[in-house]
Amino acid sequence: MLEIKVSRDECIGSGDCCIASPKVFSMHVRGYAIVVDPMGDTAENIIRAAKECPAMAISVIQNGEQIV
């Protein structure tokens, strides 16, 4: 299982993560991304979504090790 964190301080609200993995990420009404279902997509798609974040505001941790 992956642990997914979005830094509200770093998020610029581009929505790229929501496009890449819409079942996992959503946009909060205040304009930053949130995790709505950490098990809503494949690990591959979640990692891709994190890597596509232009602000690098998404961290993905697997087995205690940060992979993104």
C-alpha positions as CSV (number, residue, x, y, z in Angstrom):
1,M,0.0,0.0,0.0
2,L,1.1,3.5,-0.8
3,E,1.1,6.5,1.5
4,I,0.3,9.6,-0.5
5,K,0.8,13.2,0.9
6,V,0.0,16.5,-0.8
7,S,1.8,19.5,0.7
8,R,-0.8,22.3,0.8
9,D,2.0,24.9,1.1
10,E,3.6,23.7,-2.1
11,C,0.6,22.8,-4.2
12,I,-0.2,25.4,-6.9
13,G,-3.5,23.9,-7.9
14,S,-2.6,22.9,-11.5
15,G,-4.8,19.8,-11.3
16,D,-2.4,17.6,-13.2
17,C,-2.7,15.0,-10.5
18,C,-6.5,15.0,-10.9
19,I,-6.1,14.4,-14.6
20,A,-3.6,11.6,-14.2
21,S,-5.4,9.8,-11.4
22,P,-8.9,11.2,-10.9
23,K,-10.1,8.6,-8.4
24,V,-7.2,9.3,-6.1
25,F,-6.9,13.1,-6.3
26,S,-9.4,15.9,-6.3
27,M,-9.3,19.7,-6.0
28,H,-10.3,21.2,-2.7
29,V,-12.6,24.3,-3.1
30,R,-9.7,26.4,-1.9
31,G,-7.6,25.4,-4.9
32,Y,-5.2,22.8,-3.7
33,A,-5.1,19.0,-4.4
34,I,-6.3,16.5,-1.8
35,V,-6.2,12.7,-1.7
36,V,-9.7,11.3,-1.7
37,D,-9.0,7.6,-2.2
38,P,-5.4,6.4,-1.8
39,M,-6.4,3.0,-3.1
40,G,-8.4,4.3,-6.1
41,D,-5.8,3.6,-8.8
42,T,-2.8,1.5,-9.6
43,A,0.5,2.3,-8.0
44,E,1.9,3.1,-11.4
45,N,-0.8,5.8,-12.1
46,I,-0.4,7.3,-8.6
47,I,3.4,7.5,-9.0
48,R,3.0,9.0,-12.5
49,A,0.5,11.6,-11.1
50,A,3.0,12.5,-8.4
51,K,5.9,12.9,-10.9
52,E,3.7,15.1,-13.2
53,C,3.1,17.6,-10.4
54,P,4.8,20.8,-11.6
55,A,5.3,22.0,-8.0
56,M,6.5,18.6,-6.8
57,A,4.0,18.9,-3.9
58,I,3.1,15.1,-3.9
59,S,5.0,12.6,-1.9
60,V,4.5,8.8,-2.3
61,I,5.9,6.5,0.3
62,Q,6.0,2.7,0.0
63,N,7.1,0.4,2.8
64,G,8.5,3.4,4.8
65,E,10.6,4.6,1.8
66,Q,9.8,7.8,-0.2
67,I,9.7,6.8,-3.9
68,V,8.5,10.2,-5.2
